[in-house]
């Protein structure tokens, strides 16, 4: 792809050849992920009559999806999006269809539901990491790429807000299993439209030619974004339960809590859009710990709020740092990746976020009730601050991108050959 000389803006991102079509297709498929968790949880609990069974099956589904993500991403890097994503989407949609059929009426065996859910989770197509890799191929201007990643992150945030809302509409007219079926349909349609885009078909398959030396460089370069993603995930995973406990202590209902969650998402979306529009002088590796520290400090202060209104404002401030921190983590991962390993790099960051969220939620569940809520918020913020401190050590010595290093080596070799010829 040629570099863009267009003035960096969100409109310029979408004016890139085939960008709007490709991005829209990816979002349709990713909307499935926004609603499938609630859909599976409701469908399984309705079919088995047990919230405990539904929780276990949902945890297994999520674990299979999250922890196998780098492996599925490696298949995309090795075989290309079309050859890898289509079989994954077909299996994922088909298994969700089986789960929908099994949960349509009560009485399905838990073992059958658990097997279908785990198998479906293991086949989840990595549409998010692949879309970010496509952005990297489509946009070679680093300033424009920042806007592309910010736009992608904000859109994903909105998908995970609108997914449960869509599921809420579905259950007004149909059983929860219908939501599982709709999730299957969305990922099938979205993936098919995505892989048939001309820009996706042209993504090079280069992973098989990446040397062992290059893979070591990628692993070292990914440490910073993965640590930050895990820290942000830990903080966010704990916040939901902490907000609920804060509201209950002051006699507020679940409807009020929902507005605070929405405020966090709104703050993240606003922060992501603003972040992408700014021309930053500091490098991405310098911004990464600063943004993560901002999130940690905001959450620590949020626990000192005297009222729910003050907490809402503090949560919005914390949200301002969420999308920018994750956007920067994806940028740093992309800079660290060899040309044929971009999907894997993004998948590792994505896995770290989701694993952090699950761990943070579990830790908050153990601590809430044993510690004051203020201490819980301090610990949640401390997770992000610890991650910021850990990655801040590496900002003194920024590394060149592996592909840039190889180009420099090739130029040196060519210069040496010319000198010998003389």
ChimeraX attribute file (.defattr): number of C-alpha atoms within 10 A of each C-alpha:
attribute: neighborCount
match mode: 1-to-1
recipient: residues
	/A:1	12
	/A:2	9
	/A:3	12
	/A:4	18
	/A:5	10
	/A:6	13
	/A:7	11
	/A:8	21
	/A:9	18
	/A:10	18
	/A:11	12
	/A:12	16
	/A:13	24
	/A:14	16
	/A:15	12
	/A:16	14
	/A:17	13
	/A:18	14
	/A:19	22
	/A:20	13
	/A:21	15
	/A:22	24
	/A:23	21
	/A:24	14
	/A:25	24
	/A:26	24
	/A:27	23
	/A:28	21
	/A:29	26
	/A:30	25
	/A:31	24
	/A:32	26
	/A:33	23
	/A:34	23
	/A:35	24
	/A:36	21
	/A:37	21
	/A:38	20
	/A:39	30
	/A:40	29
	/A:41	21
	/A:42	23
	/A:43	26
	/A:44	32
	/A:45	20
	/A:46	21
	/A:47	21
	/A:48	19
	/A:49	13
	/A:50	12
	/A:51	14
	/A:52	11
	/A:53	18
	/A:54	23
	/A:55	16
	/A:56	13
	/A:57	24
	/A:58	22
	/A:59	18
	/A:60	19
	/A:61	23
	/A:62	21
	/A:63	19
	/A:64	18
	/A:65	24
	/A:66	23
	/A:67	19
	/A:68	17
	/A:69	25
	/A:70	22
	/A:71	15
	/A:72	23
	/A:73	28
	/A:74	20
	/A:75	17
	/A:76	26
	/A:77	25
	/A:78	21
	/A:79	17
	/A:80	24
	/A:81	29
	/A:82	18
	/A:83	14
	/A:84	20
	/A:85	26
	/A:86	17
	/A:87	13
	/A:88	20
	/A:89	26
	/A:90	19
	/A:91	21
	/A:92	25
	/A:93	27
	/A:94	18
	/A:95	22
	/A:96	26
	/A:97	22
	/A:98	20
	/A:99	25
	/A:100	27
	/A:101	15
	/A:102	20
	/A:103	26
	/A:104	20
	/A:105	15
	/A:106	14
	/A:107	12
	/A:108	17
	/A:109	12
	/A:110	16
	/A:111	11
	/A:112	12
	/A:113	23
	/A:114	21
	/A:115	16
	/A:116	23
	/A:117	26
	/A:118	20
	/A:119	19
	/A:120	26
	/A:121	25
	/A:122	24
	/A:123	22
	/A:124	25
	/A:125	31
	/A:126	28
	/A:127	25
	/A:128	20
	/A:129	24
	/A:130	25
	/A:131	23
	/A:132	25
	/A:133	25
	/A:134	23
	/A:135	24
	/A:136	25
	/A:137	20
	/A:138	24
	/A:139	22
	/A:140	15
	/A:141	15
	/A:142	15
	/A:143	18
	/A:144	25
	/A:145	24
	/A:146	30
	/A:147	27
	/A:148	26
	/A:149	26
	/A:150	28
	/A:151	23
	/A:152	22
	/A:153	24
	/A:154	21
	/A:155	19
	/A:156	20
	/A:157	19
	/A:158	17
	/A:159	21
	/A:160	17
	/A:161	18
	/A:162	15
	/A:163	21
	/A:164	20
	/A:165	14
	/A:166	15
	/A:167	23
	/A:168	16
	/A:169	11
	/A:170	17
	/A:171	15
	/A:172	9
	/A:173	9
	/A:174	11
	/A:175	18
	/A:176	26
	/A:177	28
	/A:178	22
	/A:179	28
	/A:180	31
	/A:181	23
	/A:182	21
	/A:183	30
	/A:184	26
	/A:185	19
	/A:186	21
	/A:187	27
	/A:188	24
	/A:189	16
	/A:190	23
	/A:191	27
	/A:192	19
	/A:193	18
	/A:194	29
	/A:195	22
	/A:196	14
	/A:197	17
	/A:198	14
	/A:199	19
	/A:200	23
	/A:201	15
	/A:202	15
	/A:203	20
	/A:204	16
	/A:205	16
	/A:206	15
	/A:207	22
	/A:208	11
	/A:209	11
	/A:210	13
	/A:211	10
	/A:212	9
	/A:213	8
	/A:214	16
	/A:215	17
	/A:216	10
	/A:217	16
	/A:218	22
	/A:219	14
	/A:220	11
	/A:221	24
	/A:222	22
	/A:223	19
	/A:224	25
	/A:225	32
	/A:226	27
	/A:227	22
	/A:228	33
	/A:229	32
	/A:230	25
	/A:231	30
	/A:232	33
	/A:233	29
	/A:234	30
	/A:235	30
	/A:236	29
	/A:237	24
	/A:238	27
	/A:239	24
	/A:240	18
	/A:241	21
	/A:242	25
	/A:243	24
	/A:244	20
	/A:245	19
	/A:246	22
	/A:247	19
	/A:248	13
	/A:249	10
	/A:250	11
	/A:251	8
	/A:252	14
	/A:253	11
	/A:254	10
	/A:255	8
	/A:256	12
	/A:257	21
	/A:258	13
	/A:259	12
	/A:260	22
	/A:261	20
	/A:262	16
	/A:263	20
	/A:264	24
	/A:265	24
	/A:266	20
	/A:267	22
	/A:268	27
	/A:269	26
	/A:270	18
	/A:271	23
	/A:272	29
	/A:273	22
	/A:274	14
	/A:275	22
	/A:276	25
	/A:277	17
	/A:278	13
	/A:279	11
	/A:280	12
	/A:281	8
	/A:282	8
	/A:283	12
	/A:284	20
	/A:285	23
	/A:286	17
	/A:287	19
	/A:288	26
	/A:289	29
	/A:290	18
	/A:291	22
	/A:292	32
	/A:293	26
	/A:294	21
	/A:295	31
	/A:296	29
	/A:297	19
	/A:298	21
	/A:299	30
	/A:300	23
	/A:301	17
	/A:302	24
	/A:303	25
	/A:304	16
	/A:305	16
	/A:306	10
	/A:307	11
	/A:308	17
	/A:309	11
	/A:310	14
	/A:311	21
	/A:312	21
	/A:313	17
	/A:314	22
	/A:315	28
	/A:316	25
	/A:317	22
	/A:318	28
	/A:319	27
	/A:320	26
	/A:321	27
	/A:322	27
	/A:323	30
	/A:324	30
	/A:325	29
	/A:326	27
	/A:327	28
	/A:328	28
	/A:329	28
	/A:330	31
	/A:331	25
	/A:332	25
	/A:333	28
	/A:334	25
	/A:335	25
	/A:336	27
	/A:337	25
	/A:338	23
	/A:339	22
	/A:340	22
	/A:341	25
	/A:342	28
	/A:343	34
	/A:344	28
	/A:345	31
	/A:346	31
	/A:347	30
	/A:348	25
	/A:349	27
	/A:350	27
	/A:351	22
	/A:352	23
	/A:353	26
	/A:354	23
	/A:355	21
	/A:356	25
	/A:357	23
	/A:358	20
	/A:359	18
	/A:360	26
	/A:361	21
	/A:362	15
	/A:363	17
	/A:364	26
	/A:365	14
	/A:366	11
	/A:367	16
	/A:368	18
	/A:369	11
	/A:370	10
	/A:371	11
	/A:372	15
	/A:373	22
	/A:374	18
	/A:375	16
	/A:376	26
	/A:377	27
	/A:378	21
	/A:379	20
	/A:380	30
	/A:381	31
	/A:382	21
	/A:383	25
	/A:384	31
	/A:385	25
	/A:386	18
	/A:387	24
	/A:388	25
	/A:389	15
	/A:390	15
	/A:391	21
	/A:392	19
	/A:393	11
	/A:394	16
	/A:395	16
	/A:396	9
	/A:397	8
	/A:398	12
	/A:399	15
	/A:400	12
	/A:401	19
	/A:402	19
	/A:403	15
	/A:404	12
	/A:405	12
	/A:406	14
	/A:407	12
	/A:408	12
	/A:409	12
	/A:410	12
	/A:411	12
	/A:412	12
	/A:413	12
	/A:414	12
	/A:415	12
	/A:416	12
	/A:417	11
	/A:418	10
	/A:419	9
	/A:420	8
	/A:421	7
	/A:422	6
